[in-house]
Amino acid sequence: MRSWLTWDEPDQNVAVAQWRERDIRVVFPLPWAAVFGQRAMIVRAQERIRFLEGQTGRTVVPGSVLLAFSRHTPGPRVDPDVPQHLLPVTG
């Protein structure tokens, strides 16, 4: 985990996980990060990078900023903009 940094940017309402070796940042909704914490941010960031590189067959370049969640990710999805007790996201 030493290769990852995390921080909050409250003025933007986001939290950021940065993979230092590859200089890739993954941005999370701040409320989600506050609930799930640093460890979950790092795990989700790793999953997101693997997913994008696997789907495209390309390498994410240094300096890239990715969104942690996408409405286009296959499988069970979470819309971070909707409180989960209201409505599930349907495909």
C-alpha positions, -999 to 999 in steps of 0.1 A, spaced: 0 0 0 30 23 2 28 29 -35 -6 45 -30 -15 80 -17 -50 91 -8 -63 125 1 -96 145 2 -104 176 -19 -135 188 0 -138 219 -22 -144 196 -52 -164 170 -31 -140 142 -41 -113 119 -26 -83 109 -47 -62 77 -47 -29 80 -66 -7 51 -77 26 68 -73 47 45 -94 25 49 -125 12 85 -116 -24 75 -121 -52 91 -101 -86 77 -94 -113 101 -82 -141 90 -58 -172 108 -45 -162 122 -11 -193 108 7 -185 73 -6 -148 76 5 -159 88 39 -180 57 44 -157 30 29 -123 44 37 -88 44 24 -84 6 20 -116 3 -1 -105 33 -22 -72 16 -31 -88 -17 -39 -115 -1 -61 -88 20 -78 -68 -11 -86 -99 -28 -99 -108 2 -121 -73 3 -137 -73 -34 -144 -108 -32 -159 -99 -4 -182 -67 -19 -193 -83 -53 -198 -112 -39 -218 -92 -17 -241 -60 -37 -243 -41 -4 -237 -20 8 -209 -33 38 -188 -7 65 -193 10 84 -165 -9 116 -155 -43 100 -162 -73 107 -140 -100 81 -139 -134 81 -123 -138 53 -97 -174 46 -109 -189 45 -143 -224 39 -155 -209 18 -182 -191 -8 -160 -207 -43 -165 -221 -63 -137 -237 -50 -105 -233 -12 -105 -235 15 -79 -246 49 -88 -227 70 -63 -250 100 -69 -281 82 -56 -286 72 -19 -286 34 -20 -318 31 1 -339 49 -26 -334 32 -60 -312 5 -74 -294 12 -107 -309 -10 -134 -293 -20 -166 
